[in-house]
Amino acid sequence: MLVNQKGGVGKTTVTLNLAAAAGATGRRVLVVDLDPQANATTGMGVWSAAITTDDVLADPVANRAAVAAMQSAWPEPFGPPELLASTPVLANREPLLAADAVGAQDRLCRALEGDDHDLVLVDCPPSLGLLTINGLFAADQVLVVTEPAAWAADGVDLIVGTVQRVSDRRATPLPVCGIVVNRLGRTRDARYWLDQLGDRHGSLVLPPVHLRTAVAEAAAQSLPVAALGMRPGAAEAAAEFGALLEHLDGALCSASMPHGSRNVGGGSAEEP
């Protein structure tokens, strides 16, 4: 899953543009929006849904997530990927999960059993509550998203430690498949923090995604950046997400999901 307990690092933006890059290759992609802010949902052009993530977590039977999924409003050639939509009502689900003494952490995992999508991306809230824990128990691998800013390296250390603790409680290991540095600016400060992350985490640090206005413009239109066509910076940004997907494919090809598809958990619903 794409994760960081810190908000505002652009995890949702990375999630959606990876979904678009995978969809453009012909893969069947499912985005699961676990954030009550529902920015991944609206970012895919969906404003309401008959069945939402909240419904799925309330009644987590096998393959419920795939049955509840709907098509996004994105145009071809980006799939379009399917979406398990979120809603602000999901904010009320977390205390209900906390009151469930049995099975509170693996409801999403149960709902994804039997899913046959080629890639599942789970977009989690910027916290370490039970919604994110459900994402961690459902995921096969974790992609950490951060930004090149002060304390970013410390935040990554913290989330990597959290993933390890969850991994210790699972029947199968939960590896971190990479760290994405999002919104890398062309400043000395940004380069310094990127180098700090590289010093601490080595080859886990994947090719960065640079700060570009086109990415924010695409999000404002509920589109992936590749859909902006000739807009300056759009092609370059789309190429970076494509390169990131290739690196993830290399990490994921050795993973075998219990429900038959590859599941990378997702990030929070925040601005790009």
C-alpha positions in Angstrom: 0.0 0.0 0.0 1.0 3.6 -0.5 1.3 5.0 3.0 2.6 7.7 5.3 1.0 8.9 8.5 1.9 12.4 7.5 -0.7 14.2 5.4 -0.1 16.5 2.5 2.7 14.5 0.8 0.6 13.6 -2.2 0.0 9.9 -1.7 -3.4 10.1 -3.4 -1.8 11.8 -6.4 0.8 9.1 -6.7 -1.9 6.4 -6.3 -4.1 7.7 -9.1 -1.3 8.4 -11.5 0.1 4.9 -11.0 -3.4 3.5 -11.6 -3.6 5.5 -14.9 -0.1 4.3 -15.9 -1.1 0.7 -15.2 -4.5 1.1 -16.9 -2.8 2.5 -20.1 -0.9 -0.8 -20.4 -4.2 -2.8 -20.5 -4.1 -4.0 -16.9 -7.3 -4.3 -14.9 -6.8 -1.9 -12.0 -8.8 -1.5 -8.8 -8.4 1.6 -6.6 -9.8 1.1 -3.0 -10.4 4.5 -1.3 -10.1 4.0 2.4 -10.0 7.7 3.3 -13.1 9.5 4.5 -12.1 12.6 2.7 -12.7 10.6 -0.5 -10.2 12.6 -2.7 -9.3 9.5 -4.6 -13.0 9.0 -5.4 -13.5 12.5 -6.7 -10.1 12.4 -8.3 -11.5 9.6 -10.5 -14.5 11.7 -11.4 -16.9 9.8 -9.1 -19.2 11.9 -6.8 -21.5 9.2 -5.4 -21.7 5.5 -5.3 -24.4 2.9 -4.4 -22.0 0.8 -2.4 -18.9 2.3 -0.7 -15.9 1.2 1.3 -17.9 1.8 4.4 -20.5 -0.8 3.3 -17.8 -3.3 2.4 -16.1 -2.9 5.8 -19.4 -3.3 7.5 -20.1 -6.7 5.7 -16.7 -8.1 4.6 -17.6 -11.2 2.7 -15.2 -12.7 0.1 -14.9 -10.7 -3.2 -17.3 -8.0 -1.9 -14.8 -5.3 -2.9 -14.7 -6.3 -6.5 -18.5 -6.7 -6.7 -18.9 -3.2 -5.2 -16.4 -1.6 -7.6 -17.5 0.8 -10.2 -15.8 2.3 -13.2 -14.1 5.6 -12.9 -15.0 8.6 -15.2 -11.6 8.7 -16.7 -11.4 8.5 -20.5 -9.5 5.9 -22.5 -6.7 4.9 -22.7 -6.4 4.8 -18.9 -8.4 1.6 -18.4 -10.5 3.2 -17.1 -9.5 1.7 -13.7 -12.3 0.6 -11.3 -12.9 2.2 -8.0 -14.3 1.1 -4.6 -15.5 4.6 -3.6 -15.3 6.3 -0.3 -17.6 8.6 1.5 -17.4 10.9 4.6 -19.6 8.4 6.4 -16.5 6.2 6.5 -15.2 8.4 9.3 -17.8 6.8 11.6 -16.6 3.3 10.8 -13.3 3.5 12.7 -14.8 3.7 16.2 -17.1 0.8 15.2 -14.1 -1.2 14.2 -12.4 -0.4 17.4 -15.4 -1.8 19.3 -15.1 -5.1 17.4 -12.9 -7.4 19.5 -12.5 -9.9 16.7 -11.4 -9.3 13.1 -11.2 -5.5 13.3 -8.0 -5.3 11.4 -8.6 -7.7 8.5 -12.0 -6.8 7.1 -10.6 -5.4 3.9 -8.4 -8.4 3.5 -11.6 -10.6 3.7 -13.4 -8.4 1.2 -10.6 -8.7 -1.3 -10.5 -12.5 -1.2 -11.1 -13.9 -4.7 -10.4 -10.5 -6.4 -9.0 -11.0 -9.9 -7.7 -7.5 -10.8 -4.2 -7.3 -12.0 -3.3 -4.5 -9.6 -5.1 -3.3 -6.5 -4.1 0.1 -5.0 -5.4 1.0 -1.6 -5.6 4.7 -0.7 -5.4 5.1 3.0 -5.9 8.1 5.3 -2.9 10.0 6.7 -3.1 8.3 10.1 -2.3 4.9 11.8 -5.9 4.1 12.8 -7.8 1.0 12.1 -8.6 2.1 8.5 -4.9 2.2 7.7 -4.3 -1.0 9.6 -6.9 -2.7 7.5 -5.0 -1.5 4.4 -1.7 -2.9 5.9 -3.3 -6.3 6.6 -4.7 -6.5 3.1 -1.6 -5.4 1.2 1.1 -7.6 -0.1 3.7 -4.8 -0.3 4.0 -1.2 0.9 5.0 1.8 -1.0 6.0 4.8 1.2 5.3 8.2 -0.2 7.1 11.2 1.2 8.4 14.7 0.2 11.8 16.2 0.3 11.3 18.4 3.4 12.6 18.7 6.9 11.8 15.7 9.1 10.8 13.7 6.0 13.5 11.1 6.7 12.3 10.7 10.4 8.7 10.3 9.2 9.8 7.5 6.8 11.7 5.8 9.6 8.6 5.9 11.7 6.3 4.4 9.1 8.8 1.7 8.1 8.9 0.7 11.8 5.1 0.6 11.9 5.0 -1.6 8.8 7.5 -4.0 10.4 5.4 -4.3 13.5 2.3 -5.1 11.5 4.3 -7.6 9.4 5.3 -9.4 12.6 1.6 -9.9 13.4 0.7 -11.2 9.9 0.8 -14.8 8.6 2.9 -13.6 5.7 5.6 -10.9 5.6 4.7 -7.3 4.5 7.8 -5.8 2.8 8.3 -2.2 1.9 8.8 -2.3 -1.9 10.1 1.3 -2.2 10.1 4.9 -1.1 8.8 7.5 -3.5 9.9 11.1 -3.1 7.0 13.2 -4.4 7.1 16.8 -5.5 10.8 17.1 -5.8 11.6 20.8 -6.5 14.7 22.1 -8.2 16.2 23.6 -5.0 19.3 22.8 -3.0 17.1 22.1 0.1 15.0 19.5 -1.8 18.1 17.8 -3.1 19.6 17.8 0.4 16.5 15.9 1.9 16.5 13.5 -1.1 20.1 12.7 -0.4 19.2 12.2 3.3 16.6 9.7 2.4 19.0 7.9 0.1 21.7 7.8 2.8 19.2 6.1 5.2 17.3 3.8 2.9 19.6 3.2 -0.1 18.1 1.4 -3.0 14.6 1.5 -1.5 14.4 5.2 -2.7 12.9 5.0 -6.1 13.1 7.6 -8.9 11.5 10.8 -7.7 8.4 12.6 -9.0 9.2 16.2 -9.7 7.1 19.2 -8.7 5.1 20.3 -11.7 2.1 22.5 -12.1 0.5 20.1 -14.6 0.1 17.5 -11.9 -2.0 19.9 -9.8 -4.0 21.0 -12.8 -4.9 17.4 -13.7 -6.0 16.7 -10.1 -8.2 19.8 -10.2 -9.9 18.4 -13.3 -10.3 14.9 -11.7 -7.9 13.5 -14.4 -4.5 11.7 -14.4 -1.8 14.0 -15.6 -1.3 11.9 -18.8 -4.8 13.1 -19.9 -3.6 16.7 -20.2 -1.8 15.8 -23.5 0.3 18.7 -24.7 0.0 20.8 -21.6 3.6 21.8 -20.7 5.1 19.3 -18.1 2.3 16.8 -18.5 4.2 14.3 -20.7 7.2 14.6 -18.5 5.2 13.9 -15.3 3.4 11.0 -17.0 6.7 9.5 -18.0 7.9 9.7 -14.4 4.8 7.8 -13.1 5.4 5.3 -15.9 9.0 4.8 -14.8 7.9 4.4 -11.2 5.4 1.8 -12.3 8.2 -0.1 -14.0 10.2 -0.1 -10.8 7.2 -1.4 -8.9 6.6 -4.1 -11.4 10.1 -5.3 -10.7 9.4 -5.4 -7.0 6.0 -6.9 -7.3 6.7 -9.6 -9.8 7.9 -11.9 -7.0 4.9 -11.2 -4.8 2.0 -13.7 -4.8 -1.3 -12.4 -3.5 -3.6 -14.8 -1.6 -6.5 -13.5 -3.6 -4.8 -13.8 -6.9 -3.9 -10.2 -7.8 -1.2 -7.8 -6.7 -2.1 -5.4 -4.0 -0.2 -2.2 -3.1 -1.8 -0.2 -0.4 -2.6 3.4 -0.9 -2.3 6.8 0.6 -4.3 9.6 1.9 -6.7 11.9 0.3 -4.9 15.2 0.2 -4.0 17.8 -2.3 -1.4 16.9 -5.0 
